[in-house]
């Protein structure tokens, strides 16, 4: 059977932090379901500050009745058909070298922090695909390692990726799973939803909007870090601690707000919400307009609280929601045919 190795310096699945983790986990699981042998090498220490995560990983695996084996400082387990390996940051290179020589994978997927080194080491013995999750230095850095393929998660990222003769650049949209059907349809609240209310994602504009619309309820969901105290004094705000299953929130809110101040590549939350019939109002930056398409509202980057308030008040939730669901369904198709078409 063909073998794929996912190798990076973040945690292997199912220990999620953001969109890059979800995208790669779903891609790995799709390949496993298609009969591939999948090995996922990562670290139980965060690449940005070396903070340990092995205790949380053990706790999560125990809570989900998943067996694991510890050898010295390594953690081995199996999750949804994927063989996960988590090692200290200083052992990533050694573990990679061992897997390349012993397993001899047909293709290596890598991305994010330190991916250029991983791509360069894997290139002589395997086909290498670097996934471009953003237009930041971290997101595009894998191209410095000369992978055979650069897989951009949106047309926006593809346009911003530097060209070289030896790297084939293509768009591979992130995989999404269809939502589970509910026997009873839930009533939607009048509150609007926002995920990850931090400065880069538009927290300052959000503060202005909350004050500008005291009659409007807002549901805010913790993202990369906890900013609950910053919104604690607003009577029209409900704070939700970080959750991994957003489905109940998507199903019960009429609108998702995406007021990012940065050039997001292709926000997963827009498609995930749309699959539940929840359209988005987003800033015209980066890949946000590409993700929303014609099934939501895109506001100019310079739009202020008054413009956002008007969009919220006048949005036709039902019509936009139906259009968003129909459009988002196309993103749930398998990605394996796309990989085959690209020669992977």
C-alpha positions as CSV (number, residue, x, y, z in Angstrom):
1,X,0.0,0.0,0.0
2,X,1.2,3.6,-0.6
3,X,2.6,5.4,2.5
4,X,2.3,9.1,3.4
5,X,4.3,10.8,6.1
6,X,3.0,14.0,7.6
7,X,5.9,15.7,9.4
8,X,6.0,19.0,11.2
9,X,7.0,20.6,14.5
10,X,3.4,21.1,15.9
11,X,1.4,18.4,17.7
12,X,0.1,15.5,15.6
13,X,-3.7,14.9,15.5
14,X,-6.1,15.0,17.3
15,X,-4.5,17.7,19.4
16,X,-5.8,20.8,17.7
17,X,-4.8,24.5,17.9
18,X,-6.1,26.0,14.7
19,X,-7.0,25.7,11.1
20,X,-3.7,24.2,9.9
21,X,-4.1,21.3,12.4
22,X,-7.7,20.6,11.4
23,X,-6.9,20.7,7.7
24,X,-4.0,18.3,7.9
25,X,-5.8,15.9,10.2
26,X,-8.7,15.6,7.8
27,X,-6.4,15.1,4.9
28,X,-4.5,12.4,6.7
29,X,-7.7,10.6,7.7
30,X,-9.0,10.7,4.2
31,X,-5.9,9.1,2.9
32,X,-6.0,6.5,5.6
33,X,-9.6,5.7,4.8
34,X,-8.6,5.3,1.1
35,X,-6.1,2.5,2.1
36,X,-2.9,4.5,2.6
37,X,-0.6,3.9,5.5
38,X,-0.4,7.2,7.3
39,X,2.3,8.2,9.8
40,X,2.0,11.5,11.5
41,X,5.2,12.9,13.1
42,X,5.0,15.9,15.4
43,X,6.1,17.1,18.8
44,X,4.7,17.2,22.3
45,X,6.4,20.6,22.7
46,X,5.2,23.7,21.1
47,X,7.6,24.9,18.4
48,X,7.3,28.6,19.4
49,X,8.2,28.3,23.1
50,X,9.0,24.6,23.8
51,X,6.1,24.4,26.3
52,X,5.3,20.8,27.2
53,X,2.0,19.3,26.2
54,X,2.5,15.6,26.8
55,X,0.4,15.5,30.0
56,X,-2.5,17.0,28.1
57,X,-2.0,14.6,25.3
58,X,-2.0,11.6,27.6
59,X,-5.2,12.9,29.4
60,X,-7.0,13.3,26.0
61,X,-6.0,9.9,24.8
62,X,-7.1,8.3,28.1
63,X,-10.4,10.2,28.0
64,X,-11.1,8.8,24.5
65,X,-10.1,5.2,25.4
66,X,-7.1,5.3,23.0
67,X,-4.1,3.2,23.9
68,X,-0.6,4.7,23.6
69,X,2.9,3.6,24.2
70,X,5.7,5.7,25.6
71,X,9.3,4.9,24.7
72,X,11.8,7.2,26.5
73,X,10.5,10.6,25.5
74,X,8.3,9.5,22.6
75,X,4.6,9.0,22.5
76,X,3.1,6.5,20.0
77,X,-0.7,6.0,19.4
78,X,-3.2,5.3,16.7
79,X,-6.1,7.7,15.9
80,X,-8.7,7.2,13.1
81,X,-6.3,5.1,11.1
82,X,-3.4,7.4,11.5
83,X,-0.2,6.3,13.4
84,X,0.7,9.3,15.6
85,X,4.2,9.9,16.9
86,X,5.0,12.8,19.2
87,X,8.6,13.5,20.2
88,X,10.6,16.4,21.8
89,X,11.5,19.2,19.5
90,X,15.2,18.3,19.5
91,X,14.3,14.8,18.2
92,X,12.2,15.7,15.2
93,X,15.2,15.6,12.8
94,X,16.4,12.2,14.2
95,X,12.9,10.7,14.0
96,X,12.4,12.0,10.5
97,X,15.7,10.6,9.3
98,X,14.7,7.2,10.8
99,X,11.2,7.2,9.2
100,X,12.6,8.2,5.8
101,X,15.1,5.3,5.8
102,X,12.9,2.6,7.5
103,X,9.4,3.4,6.2
104,X,10.4,4.9,2.9
105,X,7.2,7.0,2.4
106,X,5.9,7.7,-1.1
107,X,5.0,11.2,-0.2
108,X,5.9,13.6,2.7
109,X,3.5,16.4,3.7
110,X,5.0,19.3,5.8
111,X,4.2,22.9,6.7
112,X,4.6,25.7,9.2
113,X,7.6,26.2,11.6
114,X,10.8,24.5,10.5
115,X,9.2,23.0,7.4
116,X,11.9,24.1,5.1
117,X,14.4,21.8,6.8
118,X,12.0,18.9,6.8
119,X,11.3,19.4,3.1
120,X,15.0,19.6,2.2
121,X,15.8,16.4,4.2
122,X,12.9,14.4,2.7
123,X,13.3,15.6,-0.9
124,X,16.1,13.2,-1.9
125,X,14.1,10.1,-1.0
126,X,10.4,11.0,-1.3
127,X,7.9,13.2,-3.2
128,X,7.5,16.3,-0.9
129,X,4.4,18.5,-0.7
130,X,4.5,21.7,1.3
131,X,1.1,22.9,2.4
132,X,0.9,26.7,2.4
133,X,-1.6,27.6,5.1
134,X,-0.9,31.4,5.1
135,X,1.0,34.2,3.4
136,X,3.1,34.8,6.5
137,X,6.8,33.9,6.8
138,X,5.8,30.8,8.7
139,X,3.2,29.8,6.1
140,X,5.4,30.3,3.0
141,X,8.7,29.3,4.6
142,X,8.4,25.6,3.5
143,X,9.2,26.7,0.0
144,X,12.7,27.5,1.0
145,X,13.2,23.7,1.4
146,X,12.3,23.2,-2.3
147,X,9.4,20.7,-1.9
148,X,8.3,19.2,-5.2
149,X,4.8,20.7,-4.7
150,X,3.5,23.8,-3.0
151,X,-0.2,23.3,-2.1
152,X,-1.8,26.7,-1.4
153,X,-5.1,26.6,0.6
154,X,-6.6,29.3,-1.6
155,X,-6.2,31.3,-4.8
156,X,-5.2,34.2,-2.6
157,X,-2.3,32.3,-1.1
158,X,-1.3,31.0,-4.6
159,X,-1.0,34.5,-5.9
160,X,1.3,35.5,-3.0
161,X,3.6,32.5,-3.1
162,X,7.0,33.1,-4.7
163,X,7.6,31.2,-8.0
164,X,10.6,29.0,-8.7
165,X,11.2,26.6,-11.6
166,X,11.5,23.4,-9.4
167,X,8.3,23.8,-7.3
168,X,4.9,23.1,-8.8
169,X,2.4,25.5,-7.1
170,X,-1.3,24.6,-7.1
171,X,-4.4,25.2,-5.1
172,X,-5.7,22.5,-2.8
173,X,-8.6,23.8,-0.8
174,X,-8.8,22.5,2.8
175,X,-11.0,19.4,3.3
176,X,-14.2,19.7,5.3
177,X,-16.6,17.1,6.6
178,X,-20.4,17.4,6.2
179,X,-22.2,18.2,9.5
180,X,-24.0,15.4,11.3
181,X,-27.8,15.6,10.8
182,X,-29.9,16.5,13.8
183,X,-33.3,14.9,14.4
184,X,-34.7,18.1,15.7
185,X,-33.9,21.5,14.2
186,X,-32.8,24.0,16.8
187,X,-34.2,27.5,17.0
188,X,-31.6,30.1,16.0
189,X,-30.9,32.8,18.6
190,X,-30.8,36.5,17.6
191,X,-27.2,36.8,18.7
192,X,-24.4,37.0,16.2
193,X,-21.3,34.8,16.5
194,X,-17.6,35.5,16.4
195,X,-14.7,33.1,17.0
196,X,-11.2,34.1,18.3
197,X,-11.8,37.7,19.4
198,X,-8.2,38.8,19.5
199,X,-6.6,42.0,18.0
200,X,-5.5,40.4,14.7
201,X,-9.0,39.0,14.1
202,X,-10.7,42.4,14.7
203,X,-11.2,42.7,18.4
204,X,-10.9,46.5,18.3
205,X,-13.7,46.8,15.7
206,X,-15.7,44.3,17.7
207,X,-15.5,46.4,20.8
208,X,-16.8,49.4,18.8
209,X,-19.6,47.3,17.3
210,X,-20.7,45.9,20.7
211,X,-20.9,49.5,22.1
212,X,-22.6,50.8,18.9
213,X,-25.3,48.1,19.1
214,X,-26.4,47.7,22.7
215,X,-29.6,46.0,21.6
216,X,-27.7,43.3,19.7
217,X,-26.5,40.1,21.4
218,X,-23.0,38.8,20.7
219,X,-21.7,35.3,21.3
220,X,-17.9,35.3,21.5
221,X,-15.9,32.0,21.4
222,X,-12.4,31.7,22.9
223,X,-9.7,31.2,20.2
224,X,-5.9,31.3,20.4
225,X,-5.9,32.7,23.9
226,X,-8.5,33.8,26.5
227,X,-9.7,37.4,26.1
228,X,-12.8,37.0,28.2
229,X,-11.9,39.8,30.7
230,X,-11.7,42.3,27.9
231,X,-15.5,41.7,27.2
232,X,-16.7,41.0,30.7
233,X,-18.3,44.4,31.2
234,X,-20.6,44.2,28.2
235,X,-24.2,43.2,29.1
236,X,-24.9,42.1,25.5
237,X,-22.0,39.6,25.3
238,X,-22.0,35.9,26.1
239,X,-18.5,34.4,26.4
240,X,-18.0,30.7,25.4
241,X,-14.7,29.0,26.5
242,X,-12.8,27.2,23.7
243,X,-14.7,24.2,22.2
244,X,-13.6,21.7,19.6
245,X,-17.1,21.0,18.3
246,X,-18.6,24.2,17.0
247,X,-21.6,22.6,15.4
248,X,-24.1,23.5,18.2
249,X,-23.0,27.2,18.0
250,X,-23.1,27.3,14.2
251,X,-26.6,25.8,14.1
252,X,-28.0,28.3,16.6
253,X,-26.7,31.6,15.3
254,X,-27.9,33.5,12.2
255,X,-24.6,35.2,11.3
256,X,-20.8,34.7,11.7
257,X,-18.7,37.8,12.0
258,X,-15.1,37.7,10.5
259,X,-13.7,41.2,10.9
260,X,-10.1,40.2,10.5
261,X,-7.4,42.9,10.4
262,X,-4.9,40.5,8.8
263,X,-4.8,38.7,5.5
264,X,-6.3,35.3,6.5
265,X,-5.6,32.6,3.9
266,X,-9.0,30.9,3.8
267,X,-10.8,30.9,7.2
268,X,-12.2,27.5,8.0
269,X,-14.9,29.0,10.2
270,X,-16.6,30.5,7.2
271,X,-17.1,27.2,5.4
272,X,-17.8,25.3,8.7
273,X,-20.5,27.8,9.6
274,X,-21.9,27.8,6.0
275,X,-22.3,24.0,6.2
276,X,-24.8,24.6,9.0
277,X,-26.6,27.3,7.1
278,X,-24.9,30.2,8.8
279,X,-23.6,32.9,6.4
280,X,-20.7,35.2,7.2
281,X,-20.1,39.0,7.2
282,X,-16.4,39.4,6.6
283,X,-13.7,42.0,5.9
284,X,-12.4,42.2,2.3
285,X,-8.9,41.1,3.2
286,X,-6.8,38.1,2.1
287,X,-8.8,35.0,1.3
288,X,-11.9,36.0,3.2
289,X,-13.9,37.1,0.1
290,X,-12.8,33.9,-1.6
291,X,-14.2,31.8,1.2
292,X,-17.5,33.8,1.5
293,X,-18.0,34.0,-2.3
294,X,-21.5,35.2,-3.3
295,X,-23.1,33.6,-0.3
296,X,-22.5,36.2,2.4
297,X,-21.5,39.8,2.9
298,X,-18.0,41.3,2.3
299,X,-17.4,44.7,3.7
300,X,-14.5,47.1,2.7
301,X,-11.4,46.9,4.9
302,X,-12.0,50.5,6.0
303,X,-15.6,49.9,7.1
304,X,-16.3,51.0,10.6
305,X,-18.8,49.9,13.3
306,X,-21.6,51.8,11.7
307,X,-21.2,49.9,8.4
308,X,-21.0,46.6,10.2
309,X,-24.1,47.4,12.2
310,X,-26.0,48.2,9.1
311,X,-24.9,44.9,7.5
312,X,-26.0,42.9,10.5
313,X,-29.4,44.7,10.7
314,X,-30.2,44.3,7.0
315,X,-28.8,40.8,6.3
316,X,-31.3,38.3,5.0
317,X,-30.2,35.4,7.2
318,X,-32.5,32.8,5.6
319,X,-31.6,33.5,2.0
320,X,-27.9,33.9,2.6
321,X,-27.9,30.8,4.8
322,X,-29.4,28.6,2.1
323,X,-26.9,30.0,-0.4
324,X,-24.0,29.5,1.9
325,X,-24.9,25.9,2.7
326,X,-25.2,25.1,-1.0
327,X,-21.9,26.7,-1.8
328,X,-20.1,25.1,1.1
329,X,-21.2,21.6,0.3
330,X,-18.8,21.6,-2.7
331,X,-15.9,21.8,-0.2
332,X,-16.8,18.5,1.4
333,X,-15.8,16.5,-1.7
334,X,-12.8,14.1,-1.3
335,X,-9.4,15.7,-1.8
336,X,-7.7,12.4,-3.0
337,X,-8.8,13.0,-6.6
338,X,-7.3,16.4,-6.5
339,X,-4.0,15.0,-5.2
340,X,-4.0,12.4,-8.0
341,X,-4.7,15.1,-10.6
342,X,-1.7,17.0,-9.3
343,X,0.5,13.9,-9.5
344,X,0.7,13.2,-5.8
